Amino acid sequence: MVTGSGEKRFHDQISWLMFLFSIFVIWVHSYNVDLFSGGAQDGVWSLADRIENFVSVGLGQIAVPGFFLQIGRASCRERV
């Protein structure tokens, strides 16, 4: 099947978004700054904990809904 440039761009976007959502899922399930810091609360570990918390609790929570949206978008696009 020959695809147009718009369809190729769509599939490239889906691939990058799925990759990004995969990284978010991994990040959510690997919440482990506390293991490496040894309980230290100094500046570097505090910053690392805040970044990990923001990505895991904030951004990471869009991973599963994002997967569902992308799958739905792709399946609807194939039917049209």
Secondary structure, DSSP 4 states (H G I P E B T S, - for coil): ----HHHHHHHHHHHHHHHHHHHHHHHHHT--HHHHHTT--SHHHHHHHHHHHIIIIIGGGGHHHHHHHHHHHHHHHHH-
